[in-house]
Amino acid sequence: MSVKVVKFGGSSLADADHFRQVARIIRDDPTRRYVVPSAPGKREKGDTKVTDLLYQCYELIKAHEPREVIDAAYDRITDRYNAIIADLGLTFDLSGELEYVKNAMLHSSGRDYAASRGEYLNALILAKYLDYDFVDAENVIFFKENGTLDEERTNDALAEELSRTPHAVIPGFYGAMPNGTIKTFSRGGSDITGSIVARAIKADLYENWTDVSGFMMADPRIVKDPLIIQEITYRELRELSYMGATVLHEDAVFPVRTAGIPINIRNTNRPSDPGTMIVAHPTSYDSETVITGIAGKKGFSVLTIEKDLMNAEIGFGRKVLEVFEDNDISFEHLPSGIDTMSVVVSSSVLEGRRDRLMQSISRAVRPDSVFIEDNLALVAVVGRGMIKAKGTAARVCDALARADVNIRMIDQGSSELNIIVGISEDEYEAAVKAIYAEFVG
């Protein structure tokens, strides 16, 4: 029998009505046997996610606020869960668990513990509602002393534990450190948990249910009603996620990619929509559209070094990059010419280091000039079809020229999977719209 792992985001489990919809989706397909839930998200605009309520409560405790203030903040969390239980008609008393979590937070259990309890408590309710076994993530997902995932131990523990049960709910977002304390993944980490579970049980498919009907070709806040990407490769997803597309946590790709397990992005509110399939190898190619998607970020700076006969100086690039390494700065791109070398970095990492960095480069390579330009945005045009289509870079440049957007740098990978352009931040939205219109219409 085939097996699917299904992960549901916070918006899919915000209240009892959403719980009922999730249960219908799971029961509609008997192969959906392992479920990874997030904490309850926003019920409507202006609402607060339970994870944020837990963070707020933690900060009040840390600040030694009066007990009545802390109690009032924690009551908001209690009320959310009790409302879900009551509306579902469950005979399930969560008061003991809620009291235990509160006392643990009061006795310095840590920020990660506080944040993780949103998923933990939600998973208990969902397991009860589905009549599935509950498997606590802290018993099967492990981190190393340095805070990175202990992949081998986790994979073995999950595989062994889940082999004992045909159906289970495993809370997302957290695991345990070697000393037993709770550690969370970064925000959006339930995506990672789902991927880890899918790999451990050798799932046929990992379904990631959210509030959109798949991966969009461009940011809907910039482009009106962008098309849904029907199929995207792991490599394309990685490129788009890195450049700011946020449907799926980028670290969630790696466990299933290693195991060759496809991911299906689905919409909880529109379960009949096919969503987006994320695969290792494409099964189709759209010769008309050429590109798969467009994504970008603001907040970059470019450090440019100029020196005559730079290309003839052995080790020049290495010396420059060693300066960045010594200052603990990673770079994004290296667009260069014969006598110029540019290093694109996130502007935030330069804070408090600008003068030291420029002085170190001056000592290391004695350039004719070195300077930093800020307020750069990067836009990535990604697509496997670009390899087969002539003139893609020309079309990107022409579209930006017609929109009166000045290109400050352009970088095309040797794989021809992406083209990245650097532009002024104030032209970012215009650039995305222009490129989308050129390739999609």
TORPATOR-907436 format. One record per atom (N, C-alpha, C): x, y, z; residue in one letter. Coordinates in pm, whole numbers, plus 50000, padded with zeros to 5 digits. Layout:
N
XYZa/...
***
This chain:
441
500854988050000m/500005000050000m/500885012550000m/500565022049913s/501355034349910s/501115042650036s/502055051450064v/502005059450186v/502235074150152v/501415082850210k/501615097250197k/501775103450335k/502675112850343v/502795121450461v/502125134650427v/501285139450517v/500575152050492v/500905161950602v/501325173650562k/501615184350657k/500595195550638k/500045200450747f/499055211350740f/499595223450814f/499595234850746g/500085247250804g/499105253150904g/499555263950970g/498745270151074g/497425275551025g/497385280950903s/496135286050849s/495145274750822s/495645262450804s/494785250850779s/494215244950908s/494725249651022l/494295244151152l/493985255451251l/493475266551199a/493275278351282a/492115277051379a/491095268951342d/489915267351427d/489255253951398d/488125251451464a/487455238451452a/486965235751310a/486475245851242d/486015243851104d/487155238951016d/488335244451036h/489495239950960h/489895225750999h/489785222451127f/490055208751171f/489145198951097f/487875202451085r/486925193651016r/487305191950869r/487725202850806q/488145202150666q/489395193450652q/490335194950743v/491555186750740v/491205171950756v/490295169050847a/489895155150868a/489245149250743a/488435157250673r/487815152550549r/488885149350444r/489875158050434i/490945155850337i/491695142950369i/492025140850494i/492775128950534i/491955116250511i/490695116650550r/489855104650539r/489455101650394r/489585111550308d/489245109750167d/490255100750095d/491445099250153d/492495091350090d/493165082650197d/492925069650196p/493475060850300p/494995060050301p/495645064850196t/497115064550197t/497705076350275t/496875085850315r/497345097050398r/497415092450543r/498515086450577r/498605079150704r/499395086250814r/500255095550776y/501075102450876y/500905117550858y/500535124150969v/500115138150964v/501045146751049v/501495157850994v/502345167351065v/501625180851072v/501155184851190p/500435197651201p/501325209051254p/500975221151213s/501545233251271s/500655237751387s/501055248451454a/500225254551557a/499105262551491a/497985264951561p/496885272651502p/497345286451454p/496985289851331g/497355302851274g/496255313151295g/496265323351213k/495275334051224k/493915329351174k/492855332751249r/491485329351208r/490925339651112r/491375351851126e/490965362551036e/492015373551043e/491875383450958k/492835394450955k/492845401451091k/494025403951143g/494145410551273g/494265400851388g/494025387951363d/494175377851467d/495665375151490d/495965367751597t/497355364551632t/497565349551629t/498645345051568k/498975330851567k/499305326151709k/498995313551738v/499265308251871v/500765308651902v/501605305751804t/503065306351828t/503475320251872t/502895330551812d/503215344251854d/502685347251994d/501535341552029l/501015343052165l/501965336652266l/502515325252230l/503475318352318l/504755326552333l/505225332352223y/506405341052232y/506125353052322y/504935358952307q/504575370352391q/504565366552539q/503995355152568c/503935350452706c/505345348052761c/506185342152680y/507575339652721y/508275352652755y/508085362952672e/508745375852695e/508225382552824e/506945380852852l/506395386352977l/507025379653099l/507195366553089i/507815359153200i/509265363353216i/509975364453105k/511375368353108k/511555382353167k/510575391153141a/510635404953193a/510125406053336a/509755394753395h/509255394253535h/508025403153555h/507145402753457e/505885410153469e/505025403853579e/504055411353633p/503195405853739p/502475393153694p/502225384353787r/501625371353755r/500265372953686r/499505383053727e/498185384653665e/498295388453517e/499345395653482v/499575399253342v/499935386853261v/500805378553319i/501205366053253i/500005356653239i/499215355553346d/498035346753342d/497055351153233d/496855364153222a/495925369253120a/496425366052980a/497735367252959a/498315364052829a/498175349152799a/498415340852899y/498335326352876y/496885321852858y/495945329052919d/494525325652902d/494095326552755d/494725335552680r/494385336752537r/494765323852463r/495865317752504i/496305305152444i/495355293952484i/495055293252613t/494135283052665t/492775283852595t/492295296252580d/490985298252517d/490955293152373d/492055295052298r/492105290552159r/491925275352151r/492675268252232y/492615253652227y/491295248252281y/490825253952390n/489555249252446n/488385251852352n/488465262952277a/487395265952180a/487385255552068a/488545251352023i/488625241051919i/488055227951970i/488445223852090i/487965211252149i/486455211452165i/485935222452219a/484495223352243a/483715223152112a/484185230652012d/483475231451884d/483505217951812d/484565210151831l/484645196951768l/483835186451843l/483355190051962g/482565180752041g/483385169352099g/484655171852125l/485525161352179l/485395160252329l/485405148252380t/485495145952524t/486985144352556t/487645155552561f/489105155652574f/489495167152665f/490095164152778d/490485174252875d/491965177452856d/492245189452807l/493625193652782l/494155202152897l/493375203953002s/493745213253108s/495055209353177s/495275196453196g/496505192053261g/497735195553178g/497655193353046e/498765196552957e/499005211752954e/497915219252946l/498035233752941l/498675239253069l/498295233753183e/498865238053311e/500345234353321e/500675222453272y/502075217953274y/502945227153190y/502475230653070v/503235239452982v/503445253053047v/502385258153108k/502485271153173k/503515270953286k/503475260653370n/504425259553481n/505855258053431n/506025250453322a/507365248753266a/507915262053216a/507055269953153m/507485283053104m/507835292153222m/507065291553328l/507325299753446l/508635295953514l/509055283653496h/510285278853559h/511435277953459h/511485287553366s/512625289353276s/512905277453186s/511875272653119s/512045261353028s/512725265352896s/512735278152866g/513425282952746g/512475287352636g/513005295752548r/512205301652440r/511755291052339r/512655281752305d/512305271452209d/511205262352262d/511265259152390y/510215250952450y/508875258052438y/508855270852475a/507605278452469a/507035278452327a/507875281252229a/507405282052090a/506885268752040a/507515257752081s/507155244452030s/505815239352081s/505335245052191r/504105239552252r/502875242052167r/502925251552075g/501785253751986g/501525241551900g/502585235851841e/502465223851760e/502125211751847e/502785210851962y/502565199452052y/501105198152092y/500515209152139l/499135208852186l/498155206652070l/498435212751956n/497565211051840n/497585196551791n/498755190351796a/498885176451753a/498125167051845a/498125169951974l/497355161752068l/495875161952032l/495345173852002i/493925175151967i/493635168151835i/494485170351736l/494255164351605l/494335149051611l/495255143751688a/495375129151703a/494105123451766a/493585130451865k/492345126151931k/491175126651833k/491095137351755y/489985139151661y/490005128851549y/491205125551501l/491345115751393l/491355101351443l/491545099651575d/491765086451635d/493055080251579d/494095088551569y/495435084151529y/496335083751653y/497425076251645d/498415076551751d/499135089951752d/499545094251870f/500355106351885f/501795102351908f/502695107651826v/504135105051842v/504825118451867v/505365120151986d/505985132852022d/507305134551948d/507455145951881a/508665148451801a/509935148251884a/509835151652012e/511055151952093e/511645138052115e/510845127652091n/511325113952108n/511885107851979n/511725114851867v/512135108951738v/512925118451648v/513005131251683i/513775140851604i/514855146751693i/516105145351649f/517235148651735f/518205158451669f/518715167451752f/519735177051709f/521075173451772f/522135177751706k/523485176051761k/523805187551855k/524935186551923e/525335196952018e/525455210651951e/525835210951823n/525985223751753n/524675229251699n/523565222451726g/522255227251685g/521795222751549g/522605215051478t/522185209851347t/521445196551366t/520625193251268l/519845180851277l/520755168651273l/520515159251362d/521215146351360d/520425137251267d/520735137951138e/519915131551036e/519855116351052e/520985110151075e/521005095551082e/520225090251202e/520475096051319r/519745091551439r/518255094151425r/517885105951371t/516485109351352t/515805099751256t/516455097051144n/515875088251044n/515625074251101n/516595069151177d/516455055751237d/515335055451341d/515285065851425a/514275066151532a/512865067451476a/512695076051377l/511375077851315l/510925065151244l/511825059251168a/511475047051095a/511035035951190a/511765034551300e/511425023951397e/510095026951466e/509915039351509e/508695042951583e/507455041951494e/507525047051372l/506355047151285l/506045033551225l/507015024551229s/506755010851181s/505785003551274s/505605009051394r/504735002651492r/503285007051480r/503035017351401t/501665022451392t/501315025851247t/500125022251203p/499735025351065p/499305039651044p/498965046651153h/498505060651144h/499045068351264h/499595080151239a/500135088051350a/500125102851318a/500075110851425v/500225125351416v/501535128851485v/502405135851415i/503715139951469i/503785155051465i/503855162051577p/503905176651575p/505135181751502p/504955192451426g/506065198251352g/506865208051433g/507975213051374f/508695224751423f/509785221951526f/509795210451594y/510765209051703y/511295194751716y/512345193651794g/512935180851831g/513675182751962g/514665174151990a/515355174652119a/516865175552100a/517495183052189m/518955183852195m/519485171452270m/520795168752264p/521355157152334p/521055156952484p/520915168752546n/520605169152690n/519115168352719n/518305166552614g/516865164952634g/516055177652625g/516695189252615t/515945201652604t/515365202952462t/514275210452453i/513595212252325i/514335222452239i/514445219152110k/514995228652013k/514055229251894k/513835241351843t/512965243151727t/513795245351600t/513175242151488f/513715246551360f/513405261451346f/513865267751239s/513495281651214s/512005282351181s/511465294651180r/510035296151152r/509695289451020r/508535282751017g/508175274850900g/508745260850908g/509295257251024g/509985244551039g/509125232251034g/507805233651042s/506945221851028s/507085215750889s/507415224050789d/507705218850656d/508865209050661d/509875212450741i/511045203850754i/510665190750822i/509885191650928t/509445179550998t/508725170050902t/507795175450823g/507075167150728g/507995160350630g/508995167550584s/509955161850490s/510785150850554s/511185152950679i/511975142950752i/511155130250774i/509885131850809v/508995120250829v/508825112750698v/508605120050589a/508425113650458a/509645105350419a/510815110750445r/512035103350413r/512165090850500r/511865092050628a/512055080950721a/511175068950686a/509945071550642i/509035060350613i/509025056850464i/509925063550387k/510005060950242k/508645063150176k/508065074750203a/506735078150149a/506755079049997a/505615076549937d/505465078149793d/505255092749756d/504715100549850l/504435114549823l/504365122249955l/504885134449953y/504775143650066y/503845154950024y/502645155350085e/501675166050055e/501815177050158e/502025189250111n/502155200750199n/500945209750177n/500015209350273w/498745216650259w/498845230350325w/498425240450250t/498515254150298t/497265261850254t/497365275150240d/496185283050204d/496255288650061d/497155283149980v/497225287049839v/497245274349753v/496805275649630s/496675263849542s/497945260649466s/499075262049533g/500335258649471g/501295270249470g/502395268149403f/503485277649393f/503175287349279f/503135300249308m/502805310149206m/504055314549129m/503855318449004m/504975322348918m/505615335348961m/504895343449038a/505435356149086a/504695359949213a/505215369449285d/504615374149409d/503245380549379d/502155375149435p/500825380749406p/500625394749462p/501515399149551r/501445412949601r/501965422849497r/502655417549397i/503215426149291i/502495423849159i/502315411249123v/501645407548998v/500235402749030v/499235408348966k/497855404448992k/497565390648936k/497055381749021d/496635368248982d/497685360848899d/498885359148952p/499895351748874p/499485337148858p/499955330948751l/499635316848725l/500255307748830l/499615296348852i/500155286048939i/501135277348859i/502265274348919i/503235265348855i/502745251048874i/502505244048766q/501985230448776q/503065220548816q/504265222448764e/505365213248796e/506665221148805e/507445218248908i/508705225148929i/509715215048982i/510975216448942t/511995207148990t/512545212049125t/513185202849196y/513805206449324y/514795218049306y/515565217449196r/516575227849174r/515925241449149r/514845241549072e/514145254049047e/513545259549176e/512965250749255l/512375254949382l/513435260949473l/514585254549478r/515685259649560r/516055273849518r/516165275949388e/516525289249338e/515475299649376e/514195296249358l/513125305749386l/512965308249536l/513075297549616s/512955299049762s/514075307649816s/515275305349768y/516435313149813y/516245327949783y/515575330849672m/515385344849633m/514095350749687m/513455344149782g/512355350549852g/510985344349838g/510775334849745a/509475328249736a/509275319949862a/508085320749924t/507945315750061t/506885304950082t/506415298449977v/505385288349998v/505915276650080v/507145272650055l/507715261050123l/509065264850181l/509295260950307h/510575263350372h/511675256550290h/512695264250250e/513695258850157e/514435246750213e/514655246150345d/515365234650402d/514535221950397d/513225223250371a/512355211450364a/512575203550236a/513255209350141v/513465202550013v/514475191150026v/515505193050106f/516645184050103f/516375169750147f/515645167250257p/515425153150295p/514675145250189p/513635151050130v/512875143650029v/513605143249895v/514365153449868r/515145153349744r/516155141949747r/516795140049860t/517765129149875t/517095115649852t/515865114449902a/515145101649891a/514355100449760a/514325110849678g/513595110449553g/512095110549569g/511605116849676i/510165117349705i/509585130549653i/508575130449568p/507975142949519p/507155149849628p/507015162949613i/506215171149704i/505045176949626i/503875176949688n/502695182949626n/502175194149716n/502255206549668i/501715218049741i/500225218849712i/499385218249816r/497925217949798r/497245228649883r/496015231849848n/495225241949918n/494145235350002n/494215236950133t/493245230850224t/491825235550194t/491675248150152n/490355253750126n/489825250349987n/490705245049901r/490315240949766r/490965227449736r/490535217049805p/491235204149796p/491165197549658p/490245201949573s/490165196049439s/491215201849345s/491825213249381d/492875219049298d/494105209949300d/494725207349186p/495875198149183p/497125203649249p/497215216849259g/498385222749322g/499625221949237g/500775222849302t/502075222349235t/502815209649273t/503325202549174m/504165190849199m/505625194949192m/506385191249295i/507825193849300i/508525180449280i/509315179449176v/509865166449135v/511365167549109v/512005156049106a/513435155749076a/513695158148929a/512875151948844h/513055153048699h/511725157048636h/511725167248551p/510475172048492p/509855161948397p/508535161848394t/507825153148300t/507265161048183t/507395174448190s/506855182748083s/507715195048064s/507525201747951y/508255214047920y/507335223347843y/507155235347897d/506275245247834d/507115254147741d/507075251147614s/507895258447517s/507405272847498s/506155275347537e/505605288847519e/506045298247631e/505955293447756t/506265302047869t/507765303147894t/508505292347875v/509975291647890v/510385291948037v/509945302148111i/510385303248250i/509415295948343i/509925292448460t/509095286048563t/508565296148663t/509405305648703g/508955315448801g/509925326948815g/509455337348887i/510245349448912i/510185352249062i/511335355049121a/511375358549263a/512505368349286a/512475375249397g/513545384749424g/513555389549567g/514585397349598k/514765402849732k/515365416849722k/515045424849821k/515705437749838k/516765436349948k/517505447149969g/518425447350082g/519805441950053g/520355444649935f/521695440049901f/522625452049879f/523905449349896s/524955459149866s/525995452349778s/526675460449698v/527725455049611v/529025462349639v/530055454749673l/531385460149696l/532195457949568l/532685468649510t/533385467849382t/534855471749399t/535725463249344i/537165465549349i/537655467649206i/538415478349185e/538965481249053e/540495481249062e/541125474548964k/542585474348960k/543045470448819k/543915478348762d/544445475248629d/545205462048632d/545025454048526l/545685441048510l/545345431148621l/544145432748677m/543685423648781m/543705409148732m/543325407348605n/543215393848553n/544565386648545n/545655394148544a/546985387948535a/547595385148673a/546925389548777e/547475388048913e/546985374848974e/547885365148985i/547535352049038i/547075353149184i/545915346949214g/545425346549353g/544645358849396g/544355367949302f/543655380249338f/542285377149401f/541485368949330g/540155365649380g/540195358649514g/541155349649530r/541275342249657r/541555351949772r/542455361449748k/542805371049855k/541575379249896k/540795383449797v/539585391249827v/538605383049910v/538345370749867l/537375362449936l/537865358350075l/539185357550093e/539715354550227e/539395365850324e/539385378150274v/539015389550359v/537565388050406v/536685384350315f/535285382150352f/535165370650452f/535915360050430e/535895348650521e/536385352750660e/537485360450665d/538035364850794d/537055373650871d/536185380650796n/535185389250860n/533855382050879n/533835368850853d/532645360550872d/531465365450787d/531745368750661i/530725373850569i/530645364450449i/529445359450421s/529245351350301s/528745360350189s/529055356550066f/528645364849952f/527505358149876f/526785366249797e/525665361449717e/526075358849573e/526805368449512h/527195367349372h/528535374249351h/529205370549241l/530505376349207l/530545380949061l/529765390849023p/529835395948886p/531145403648867p/531915400048765s/533245406048750s/533565409148605s/534565417748587g/535105421048455g/536605418548455g/537305423148351i/538735420848340i/539495428148451i/539125440648476d/539825448648576d/538925452448693d/537785445748707t/536885448348820t/536405435148879t/536185435349007m/535595423849077m/534555429349173m/533325424449162s/532245428949249s/531775417349336s/531475420549459v/530985410449554v/529655415449609v/528585408049581v/527255411849628v/526975404849760v/526585412549861v/526295407149994v/524995413250046v/524425406650145s/523275412550214s/523735424850291s/523005435850276s/523415448450341s/523515447050492s/522695438550549s/522675437250695s/523995432250752s/524735423950676v/525975418350730v/527105428550731v/526915439850664l/527955450150660l/527895459550779l/526825458550855e/526645467850965e/527805466951064e/528465478251087g/529595478651179g/530875472851124g/530885468550996r/532075462150940r/532585468950814r/531905479050768r/532225485050638r/533675490050631r/534045498450724d/535395504350719d/536465493650733d/536255484450827r/537245473950849r/537395465150725r/536265462150660l/536285453650541l/537045460450427l/536755473150404m/537405480250294m/538905482150320m/539255484650445q/540675486050480q/541405472850462q/540765461950500s/541395448750486s/541615445150340s/540635448450254i/540775445750111i/541895454350052i/541965466850095s/543025475750046s/544405470350080s/544555465050202r/545845459250242r/546135446350166r/545075438350141a/545285425150081a/545635425649933a/544995434649857v/545195434349711v/545605447749651v/545715458149734r/546145471449689r/545415475849561r/544105477349566p/543325480949447p/543505495649410p/543125498949287d/543085513049247d/541955520249319d/540855513049336s/539725518649412s/538865507249467s/538175509949576v/537225500549633v/536075508549693v/534855504949659f/533705512549708f/532495503349723f/531515507849801i/530305500249828i/529085508349782i/528185501649708e/526915507549668e/525775499849737e/524835507049792d/523715500949865d/522425501649784d/521335497149848n/519985497849791n/519845490049661n/520435478149659l/520345469449543l/519295458749568l/518505455749466a/517555444549470a/517995434249365a/517765421649395l/518075410949300l/516775404349256l/516645401949126v/515495395049070v/516005382748996v/515475371049031a/515885358648966a/514775353948872a/515155351048750v/514265345048651v/514715330548637v/513845321248675v/514235307148687v/513415298548592v/514055288748531g/513295279548446g/514175269648372g/513795257048377r/514535246648303r/514395248548153r/513305255148110g/513075257447968g/514045267447907g/514725275247993m/515645285347943m/516825279147870m/517155266747904i/518285259947839i/517985257847690i/516715255147659k/516325251847522k/515885264047441k/515665275247508a/515105286947439a/516185297347414a/516405300747291k/517385310947256k/516845324847287k/517745333547328g/517375347547346g/516645350847474g/516685341847574t/515955344547699t/516535356747770t/517865357447780a/518485368847847a/518145381947775a/518115381347642a/517765393247563a/516345397747594a/515425388147608r/514035391547639r/513925398047777r/514695392947873v/514695399048007v/515185413447999v/516295415447930c/516865428947919c/515925438447843c/515325433547736d/514405441947659d/513185445947742d/512655436347818a/511485439247902a/511805449948005a/512985449148065l/513375459148165l/513635472648100l/514205472547981a/514455485247910a/513145492247877a/512145484547831r/510845490547798r/510165496247922r/510455490148038a/509865495048164a/510715505948228a/511765510248156d/512675520848203d/513375516848334d/513715503948344v/514455498848459v/515905496948420v/516815502948495n/518245502048465n/518865489748530n/519535481548451i/520205469648503i/521585473448554i/521845470948682r/523145474348741r/524095462448742r/523565450448731m/524395438448715m/523525427348658m/524145417948590i/523425406348540i/524345394248553i/523765382948595d/524535370748620d/523715358948572d/524275350948482q/523585338948435q/524435326848470q/523825317248542g/524545305348581g/524915296848461g/526005289348474s/526465281048363s/525465270048330s/524625266448427s/523595256248402s/522435261848320s/522405275248305e/521335282248235e/519975279848299e/519985276948429l/518725275148502l/518155288448547l/519025298448564n/518525311248612n/519295322948554n/518635334348553i/519265347048519i/518945356448634i/519975362548692i/519775371648804i/520195385648762i/519305395148783v/519615409148753v/519605417148882v/520555426548890g/520595435849002g/520085449348957g/519155454849035i/518535467648999i/518395475949126i/518045488449109s/517775497049223s/516515492249296s/516535493149427e/515395488449505e/514085495249466e/514155507949432d/512905515049400d/512335510949264d/513065502649188e/512555497649060e/512195482849066e/512225477249187y/512025462849204y/510665458149153y/509585464349200e/508245460049160e/508035461649010e/508515472448955a/508375474748810a/509105463948732a/510255459748782a/511035449448713a/510315436048712a/509765432048827v/509055419248836v/507855419348741v/507085430248742k/505925431248653k/506325430348506k/507405437048471a/507845437448332a/508285423648283a/509025416548365i/509505403248325i/508335393448315i/507415394248411y/506245385348407y/505425387848280y/505215400548251a/504415403948131a/505095398948004a/506415399548000e/507145395247881e/506985380247854e/507045372347960f/507035357847940f/505665351347957f/504785357748033v/503475351648061v/502355359547997v/502475372647997g/501455381047937g/500535387548038g/
***
